[in-house]
């Protein structure tokens, strides 16, 4: 899986998304301009000590992203989409793209990808969800559809085992 952030503005969101990417084995793609520097402490604080393990690539602009990822199967998350994110059928190597916090993905880009624009349903009058939350919602649906490939499905207790009988 791949997460693409188009011109992200808030370092804490990108840090949280980076942590989610590490936890899920997902690559992160950042399209410039960024609203922060990648060495800012806010991004590392949100990503905690996972940031060093993140597979991240930075692109000069959207055209650079397309050139370096030919044939990428893109799904674009936007509040303007007709299709709900659960209706899409995600491939294991797809790219889930999210726009900048203040404006989303430009409509000029969306218009070329109408069939792959997806939305998270919300109550009327709400502009959008937090970017990091939106990424987690859509990414985990895509992972679910791919049977959480290569991910641990059962958690481990620290001091006990699930096989113990507690009285």
C-alpha positions, -999 to +999 in steps of 0.1 A: +000+000+000+010+036-006-002+068+010+003+100-010+000+134+007-005+163-017+012+194-002+006+186+035+007+216+058+006+204+094+037+186+107+018+167+134-006+152+109+022+140+087+040+126+117+009+107+128+004+094+092+041+084+091+036+063+123+005+047+108+025+039+076+053+022+096+027+002+116+011-011+084+041-015+062+028+013+039+050+036+019+045+074+023+048+098-007+050+135+000+043+160-028+058+194-023+055+221-013+053+210+023+041+234+050+071+223+072+106+209+071+110+171+075+135+177+103+111+197+125+106+183+160+068+184+157+068+159+129+092+136+148+073+140+180+040+129+163+058+101+145+076+092+177+106+069+173+090+053+142+101+080+118+135+065+112+118+033+099+095+051+075+098+044+038+092+080+025+097+096-009+094+134-016+084+148-050+088+183-064+051+184-076+023+162-088+038+158-123+070+145-107+050+120-087+032+107-118+065+105-138+082+085-111+052+062-105+040+053-140+007+034-140+001+040-103-035+030-094-046+062-076-076+066-053-082+102-043-099+110-011-120+141-013-152+155+003-164+162-032-165+126-045-196+107-055-183+072-044-179+061-008-145+047+002-160+013+011-173+009-025-138+009-041-119-023-046-083-016-035-053-034-050-025-043-027-001-019-045-026+010-049-019+046-040-043+064-016-040+102-021-051+129+003-050+166-001-036+194+020-055+203+051-067+237+040-079+229+005-078+192-003-067+180-037-072+206-065-103+201-086-082+202-117-065+170-106-098+154-093-115+160-127-090+137-144-097+109-119-135+110-113-139+073-112-113+069-085-124+097-062-137+084-029-152+100+002-158+093+038-195+099+046-201+127+072-230+146+086-239+177+065-223+210+074-189+194+084-161+205+060-138+175+066-122+151+091-087+155+104-062+144+077-045+117+099-079+102+109-090+102+072-058+084+062-063+058+089-100+052+080-093+046+043-060+028+047-075+002+071-104-004+047-079-011+019-058-033+042-090-052+053-099-058+016-064-073+012-068-095+043-043-075+063-015-092+043+017-097+062+003-080+094-001-096+128-038-103+134-035-115+171-021-093+198+002-105+226-003-099+263+027-087+283+024-109+314+000-137+303-011-157+273-045-159+258-045-196+265-044-191+303-077-195+322-082-167+346-102-175+378 
